[in-house]
């Protein structure tokens, strides 16, 4: 596995923040790094596998990567990422800001979606941060810290909450956020379209553009990724996990699981590696 050192990315050893913009991000093998990272997806799609659990990346998705995490990118399709790298030990933040820094224990550690208005502000902040973080001056270091604080607050404030507001694309992004929290519920495409005040046809079209998937494949992908995480990191039985993620037939769950991961839930419990099928 590749291990990325701070010296490869930070202009100076005392700098707590830097950026790495990927436009586009290519497929990249499993790696870990000596710093923490906030990933902002500004376009395209792809698979991000973190600690052996895959998640689909699409526009306006935010992901936190801890320095102890292992992750990789595959099945990328014009994926555009803005990566903000930081070392918590070197940050100068007061208690009011600390609560906005994601941790592996926090609710949003696995990722969240932001609205388009927030995305525009965030992209502007990151563009300025990219310039300042690569300037070797004392003033730039101070500005970087201020910009990072602003970024953290914006990413929290812009978190998607209302699935019926905004443009058709924003509604679909909001529905993706909704599915990441309500994947176990038996929502049909038509029911979600009604909730978001968008036609099922437009929902299908925009979902395909954003994720490269149909609604059913997207829902199953989210459910099965959650189940894979539970299989690896919990003591629950396979039947319990199937019910927890929204499947009421454990045999059907096992069938869908094998279709996506080329192995069975039982084999995962025995330590067999999964191979994600192409989208």
C-alpha positions in Angstrom: 0.0 0.0 0.0 1.2 3.5 -0.8 1.8 5.9 2.1 1.7 9.6 1.3 4.0 11.8 3.5 3.3 15.4 4.5 6.5 16.6 2.9 5.2 15.6 -0.5 2.3 18.1 -0.3 2.9 20.8 2.3 5.1 23.7 1.2 6.7 24.0 4.7 6.8 21.6 7.7 5.0 24.1 9.9 2.1 24.7 7.6 -1.2 23.0 8.9 -3.2 23.3 5.7 -2.7 22.8 1.9 -4.8 21.8 -1.1 -4.6 19.2 -3.9 -6.9 19.9 -6.8 -7.7 17.0 -9.1 -9.5 17.9 -12.3 -10.1 15.1 -13.1 -9.1 12.5 -10.5 -7.8 9.3 -12.1 -8.2 5.9 -10.6 -5.7 5.5 -7.8 -4.6 2.5 -5.8 -5.1 2.0 -2.1 -3.2 4.5 0.0 -3.0 6.2 3.4 -1.4 9.4 4.5 0.1 11.3 7.4 -2.5 14.0 7.3 -6.3 14.3 7.3 -8.4 15.3 4.3 -11.7 16.9 3.3 -12.7 15.9 -0.2 -15.2 18.1 -2.1 -16.7 16.7 -5.3 -17.4 19.3 -7.8 -18.4 17.1 -10.8 -18.3 13.7 -12.4 -18.7 10.4 -10.5 -16.6 7.5 -9.2 -16.2 4.9 -6.5 -14.4 5.8 -3.4 -13.4 2.7 -1.3 -12.5 3.7 2.2 -11.5 1.0 4.7 -12.7 -1.6 2.3 -16.2 -0.1 2.0 -17.2 1.5 -1.3 -19.3 4.7 -1.7 -20.4 6.4 -4.8 -19.0 10.0 -5.3 -21.1 12.6 -7.2 -21.5 16.4 -7.3 -21.6 18.3 -4.0 -20.6 15.3 -1.9 -18.2 16.0 1.0 -16.1 13.2 2.5 -13.7 13.2 5.5 -10.7 11.0 5.4 -8.8 10.3 8.7 -5.1 9.8 8.7 -5.7 6.2 9.8 -8.0 5.4 6.9 -7.1 3.4 3.8 -8.8 4.5 0.6 -8.7 4.3 -3.2 -10.5 5.5 -6.3 -11.9 3.4 -9.1 -14.6 3.4 -11.8 -14.0 7.2 -12.2 -15.9 9.2 -14.9 -14.6 12.8 -15.2 -14.4 13.0 -11.4 -13.4 16.4 -10.1 -12.1 16.7 -6.6 -10.9 19.5 -4.4 -8.8 18.0 -1.6 -8.1 20.1 1.5 -5.3 18.5 3.5 -4.7 19.4 7.1 -2.8 18.4 10.2 -5.1 18.9 13.3 -2.0 19.0 15.6 -0.8 22.2 13.9 -4.1 24.0 13.5 -4.9 27.1 15.6 -8.6 26.9 16.2 -10.7 28.0 19.2 -13.5 25.9 20.8 -16.2 27.5 18.6 -14.5 26.2 15.4 -13.3 22.8 16.7 -16.9 21.4 16.7 -16.9 21.8 12.9 -13.9 19.6 12.3 -15.1 16.1 11.3 -13.8 13.1 13.2 -14.2 9.4 12.6 -16.7 9.3 15.5 -18.8 12.2 14.2 -22.2 11.7 12.5 -21.0 13.2 9.2 -17.7 11.2 9.0 -18.9 9.0 6.2 -19.9 12.0 4.1 -22.7 14.5 3.4 -24.1 16.6 0.6 -24.1 20.4 0.3 -26.5 22.6 -1.7 -25.5 24.5 -4.8 -25.2 27.9 -3.1 -22.8 26.5 -0.5 -20.9 24.7 -3.3 -20.3 28.1 -5.0 -19.0 29.6 -1.8 -16.9 26.6 -1.0 -15.2 26.6 -4.4 -14.3 30.3 -4.0 -12.8 29.6 -0.6 -10.8 26.6 -1.9 -9.5 28.6 -4.9 -8.2 31.3 -2.5 -6.9 28.6 -0.1 -5.1 26.9 -3.0 -3.3 30.2 -3.8 -2.4 31.1 -0.2 -1.3 27.6 0.9 1.3 27.5 -1.8 2.7 30.9 -0.9 5.7 30.7 1.5 4.9 33.7 3.7 3.8 34.3 7.3 0.8 36.3 6.1 -0.3 33.4 3.9 -0.2 31.0 6.9 -2.5 33.3 8.8 -4.9 33.7 5.9 -5.0 30.0 5.3 -6.1 29.4 8.9 -8.9 32.0 8.5 -10.0 30.5 5.2 -10.0 27.0 6.6 -12.2 28.1 9.5 -14.6 29.7 7.0 -14.6 26.6 4.9 -15.5 24.4 7.9 -18.5 26.6 8.8 -19.7 26.8 5.2 -19.6 23.0 4.8 -21.7 22.6 7.9 -24.2 25.4 7.2 -24.7 24.3 3.6 -25.6 20.7 4.4 -28.7 19.6 2.5 -31.8 19.5 4.5 -34.9 20.3 2.3 -35.5 17.9 -0.6 -38.1 20.0 -2.3 -36.2 23.2 -2.8 -33.9 24.4 -5.7 -33.4 23.4 -9.3 -34.1 19.9 -10.6 -30.4 19.0 -10.1 -30.4 20.3 -6.6 -33.5 18.3 -5.8 -31.8 15.1 -7.0 -28.7 15.9 -4.9 -31.0 16.4 -1.9 -32.7 13.1 -2.6 -29.2 11.4 -2.7 -28.6 12.9 0.7 -32.0 11.7 1.9 -31.2 8.1 0.6 -27.9 8.1 2.5 -29.9 8.6 5.7 -33.1 6.7 4.9 -31.8 3.8 2.8 -33.6 1.2 4.9 -37.1 2.7 4.2 -39.2 1.3 1.3 -39.4 4.5 -0.8 -40.2 4.0 -4.4 -38.9 6.2 -7.2 -42.4 7.7 -7.6 -42.7 8.4 -3.8 -39.4 10.2 -3.7 -40.2 12.2 -6.8 -43.4 13.3 -5.2 -41.6 14.4 -2.0 -39.1 16.4 -4.0 -41.7 17.9 -6.3 -40.0 16.6 -9.4 -41.3 14.2 -12.1 -40.1 10.6 -11.9 -38.7 11.0 -15.5 -36.6 14.0 -14.5 -35.5 12.3 -11.3 -34.3 9.3 -13.3 -32.5 11.4 -15.9 -30.7 13.6 -13.4 -29.8 10.7 -11.1 -28.2 8.9 -14.1 -26.2 12.1 -15.0 -25.0 12.6 -11.4 -24.2 9.1 -10.4 -24.2 7.0 -13.6 -26.8 4.7 -12.0 -30.5 4.0 -12.1 -32.6 4.6 -9.0 -32.8 1.0 -8.0 -29.1 0.4 -8.6 -28.2 3.5 -6.6 -30.5 2.5 -3.6 -29.0 -1.1 -3.7 -25.5 0.3 -3.9 -26.0 2.4 -0.7 -27.7 -0.4 1.2 -25.1 -3.0 0.2 -22.2 -0.6 1.1 -23.8 -0.1 4.5 -24.2 -3.8 4.9 -20.5 -4.5 3.9 -19.4 -2.0 6.6 -21.6 -3.8 9.2 -20.3 -7.2 8.1 -16.7 -6.1 8.6 -17.1 -3.9 11.7 -20.0 -5.3 13.7 -21.0 -8.5 15.4 -24.6 -8.5 14.1 -25.8 -11.6 12.3 -26.2 -11.5 8.5 -30.0 -11.7 8.8 -30.0 -8.7 11.2 -27.8 -6.7 8.9 -30.1 -7.5 5.9 -33.1 -6.2 7.8 -31.2 -3.1 9.1 -30.3 -2.0 5.6 -33.8 -2.5 4.2 -34.0 -6.1 2.9 -36.7 -8.3 4.4 -35.5 -11.5 2.7 -32.0 -12.6 3.7 -31.7 -14.8 0.6 -32.6 -11.9 -1.7 -30.1 -9.7 0.2 -27.3 -12.3 -0.3 -28.2 -12.5 -4.0 -27.9 -8.7 -4.5 -24.8 -8.6 -2.4 -23.0 -11.2 -4.6 -24.1 -9.4 -7.7 -22.4 -6.2 -6.6 -19.4 -7.6 -4.7 -18.7 -11.0 -6.4 -18.8 -12.8 -3.1 -21.3 -13.7 -0.4 -22.0 -12.0 3.0 -20.9 -15.3 4.7 -17.5 -15.2 2.8 -16.9 -11.6 3.8 -17.4 -12.7 7.4 -14.7 -15.3 6.8 -12.3 -12.7 5.5 -12.7 -13.0 1.7 -12.0 -9.7 -0.2 -14.7 -8.2 -2.3 -14.4 -7.1 -5.9 -16.8 -4.4 -6.9 -18.5 -4.9 -10.2 -18.4 -2.2 -12.8 -21.2 0.3 -12.8 
